[in-house]
């Protein structure tokens, strides 16, 4: 599988990153098998978070077994120093490891949060201290909020090394500033910040729960995904061709194999094909920024 430099981190990440939230829906044996499948495809970048149910615990056994082969991203939703310190220790303990390669401030949505995170007793200070203590190697940020806020974060966090944000044809087709993740991508390239794409496979928000109760949804994703191999390959090729360093696999285990197959076969997508996908999606309901989970 193709690898790309992850910004200036020194890490060469596979063009697909394994979104380990998928492990939450599996029993331990199935989780072990999925990690082995992902590794067999050559994927070397994994992403997990404490709010993904049991995903950290399910990942732990195979992560420890293959620690040298996996560049591990984890996250915190905590905004203050003490909370972020506690969550980091919890993640290390749950996974049974001593260091996390990339630790990301998760789900930035509001300017007031950015103020809190970057304050003297904010999460960023805790993450920097953890880095000094050798518990993490790199600092990142994830957001499916306003792209302008992500650019503000780039300005205010001078040691920011990676960004994770949505990129798909539905978003690319929208004209408002609140959908300008392409602008984030350009700014990240200028600053040599690594980029990880989420929601590449999002088709739209789920119908209202009155129409389709959550337990009746065919996939465990926060949004309704595309579901055929052809659609998934188009979506993967689109995201990887826009300049992202890596595309994160979706949350439902049933989709992971198809995405891995698409990543194996990735060889670019010309601009005409990209434009065609954007045009097809122009009138679709965007799952971001209204749908704030992933």
HELIX and SHEET records of a PDB file:
HELIX    1   1 UNK A   20  UNK A   25  5                                   6    
HELIX    2   2 UNK A   28  UNK A   40  1                                  13    
HELIX    3   3 UNK A   55  UNK A   65  1                                  11    
HELIX    4   4 UNK A   67  UNK A   69  5                                   3    
HELIX    5   5 UNK A   81  UNK A   95  1                                  15    
HELIX    6   6 UNK A  111  UNK A  117  1                                   7    
HELIX    7   7 UNK A  123  UNK A  132  1                                  10    
HELIX    8   8 UNK A  147  UNK A  156  1                                  10    
HELIX    9   9 UNK A  169  UNK A  172  1                                   4    
HELIX   10  10 UNK A  177  UNK A  179  5                                   3    
HELIX   11  11 UNK A  181  UNK A  191  1                                  11    
HELIX   12  12 UNK A  214  UNK A  216  5                                   3    
HELIX   13  13 UNK A  229  UNK A  241  1                                  13    
HELIX   14  14 UNK A  253  UNK A  265  1                                  13    
HELIX   15  15 UNK A  271  UNK A  281  1                                  11    
SHEET    1   A 2 UNK A   3  UNK A   5  0                                        
SHEET    2   A 2 UNK A  12  UNK A  14 -1                                        
SHEET    1   B 9 UNK A  16  UNK A  19  0                                        
SHEET    2   B 9 UNK A  45  UNK A  47  1                                        
SHEET    3   B 9 UNK A  71  UNK A  76  1                                        
SHEET    4   B 9 UNK A 100  UNK A 105  1                                        
SHEET    5   B 9 UNK A 136  UNK A 142  1                                        
SHEET    6   B 9 UNK A 162  UNK A 166  1                                        
SHEET    7   B 9 UNK A 194  UNK A 198  1                                        
SHEET    8   B 9 UNK A 246  UNK A 248  1                                        
SHEET    9   B 9 UNK A  16  UNK A  19  1                                        
SHEET    1   C 2 UNK A 202  UNK A 204  0                                        
SHEET    2   C 2 UNK A 224  UNK A 225 -1                                        
END                                                                             
